[in-house]
Each structure stands twice: as C-alpha cells, then as structure tokens.
Amino acid sequence: MASLVGVDLGSVSVDCAVIAKKGKVIELKEYFSFKKEGVGEDKTTDIMKLIGEFDSRKLNSSKASISIPDKNFLLISFKLPKLPPKEKDIAIRAEIEQKLPFPLEEAAFDVIRLNPKEVSENDYVAFCTRLSDVTRYHGLASNYNLVPERALTETIANLNCAEFNGYMTQKEISYLLVDIGAMHVGFTLVTNGLPWLTFCLAPKDTFNAEEGVEFDSKKFLEEQMSDIGKIISSFEEKSVVAAIRKVLLFGKTELLDYCQEKIAALTPLNIERVDPLKNIEIAPEIKEKVNLSLVSSVAIGLALSGTDSGGIGSVTR
C-alpha cells in the first residue's frame, strides 16, 4: 500500500503523519510538527516554510486527509426502509435537510448504515458540518501544495486513533473523549462506537494575538478548569443509553502533563491518556529524529482514515 498522509491543520501548529501498511502492521514512516509564527490565519512566511517542509520530505502534490474544526460538527440519526439506490439517496438527503440547523446546500456530509446488511428497516447516521469549513481547509492544504483527498473533523480523527490503538474495547459503556488543544478543549460522548454529542471550549472569537505576544495555552486551560468539571458532569447526565465509565484524554504531552491531574480532581471517572502510537510500529529513523511526545492523535487518526482500519465520518460531499 502507498503511504497515507494525515495533516492536522491547527491554529497554532501544523502536524503531518505519514503511515504505511505492511500486512497487518501499520508503520509510522514520517512525522513533523511545525509551529506557526502567529495564531489563526497563516502568514506568508509560514506558508513558504510549510511548503519547504512538505517538499523536503517529497510530499508535495501528495493526497492527504486533512482536519477541520469541530465547532459545526453535527451527527444526525434516522431510519429508512430498504429502497432502490436513487430513491435511497433522495430519502437520505431529505432526512438530513429536515434536521440540519442550516440549509442543505451549505452542508458537507458523509452517511453510514449501521446495519451490517440492508434489511427492511435500516439505521443510518450522517456526519455533517458546514461546507464552508471544508472549502476553507481544502484551501489551506492546497496552499502547501497538498491535494486534499478527504476531510474529517478532529473528533472523528481522534475516534479513529483511539479505536485503532485499542482504547475503546468495552462496547457496553460510553466514553467521554476530551481533546486538550493549544486553543481549545473538545468534549465528545461516544456510545456504541459513534460520537453522539460534542462541545468545545475555545477563546473568544475576538481574540487577536498582538505582534510578539504568544497565546498562553496553560493560562487558558487554568481559566477553564471550573467549566471543564461542569461540562464533564453535564455529559454524564446526558449519557442515557450507556453510562460514561471512562474519560479518554487526547493531546500533546506538555499540555496533558499540565492538566491531567487537575482534571482527575474534578471527576470520579477513570481517566486514561491516549497514546496515538500504541499499536503503530515506528521506523528506526523516526525514533532518532522526532520528538514522539509531540505526535498529534488527530494527525495519526487522519492518516488511519485511508486504511481499512479506520475512516468513518469523512465529510467530503
């Protein structure tokens, strides 16, 4: 199998993971994390440096799975009878349109059938987001001379990563995925392997970094701790199908080291940190040159979406 590329287009950094599948083994072949000069929109200098990073690794013009933010992510569930393909497509679009909080033409979505085989009545879920998010992040990836092949929300990428690495084997319980980012804290309730509810804490939309002033991620997290505890309790109340028994923490080592104990003090739930490379072989040359504590679970989950080991919820339509 050809190499598979996952690119996490973050507000503070861009992370790229390249994996290859050899039989049943997934190997990390390349990885880099590039910290941008400013927060948010890329500066011209960042774009040129990132083009150089990809080009030096012979990844220019590569097809890539890219991340899009969770802020507009929506999961829609519905039932449909067995229908001919054309009628089914029309019915699916009608179900999504009925439940979307914005017009269908402004949506990007992917649909999966939960039933292993199509029967008289079938359960479906649609992973939806705003088309403008997909278009914008396709543009960002294209700026780096990449070819965006699929777009996944950060939630879905983390879910792919956790499932592949064996963190979600207990099907009778719900999990709460908590993603600690440099500028956000994301929460996702997962039941029966699917994300049913999401929420994100982030700085005010009016935040603008002054010249020479860096965003203080640790200060932001410290300010959110009280709300984090309340949100975890709220998710416990909303998990009616199966109780939440475990919190899975995602993020880079520096931030998780800072806040894991603080979060543990806010909830009696069992907390486990996700190692994005737990079941992934690492090429010897990567071990020598890459700080593995900086590896992004989102980038790994994105790359895995191109294998038969992951890949739900690509919102490319």
Secondary structure, 3 states (H helix, E strand, C coil): CCCEEEEEECCCEEEEEEEEEECCEEEEEEEEEEECCCCCCCCHHHHHHHHHHHHHCCCCCCEEEEEECCCCCEEEEEEEECCCHHHHHHHHHHHHHHHCCCCHHHEEEEEEECCCCCCCEEEEEEEEEEHHHHHHHHHHHHHCCCEEEEEEEHHHHHHHHHHHCCCCCCCCCEEEEEEECCCCEEEEEEECCEEEEEEEECCCCCCCCCCCCCCCHHHHHHHHHHHHHHHHHHHHHHCCCCCEEEEEEEECHHHHHHHHHHHHCCCCCEEEECCCCCCCEECHHHHHHCCHHHCCHHHHHHHHCCCCCCCCCECCC
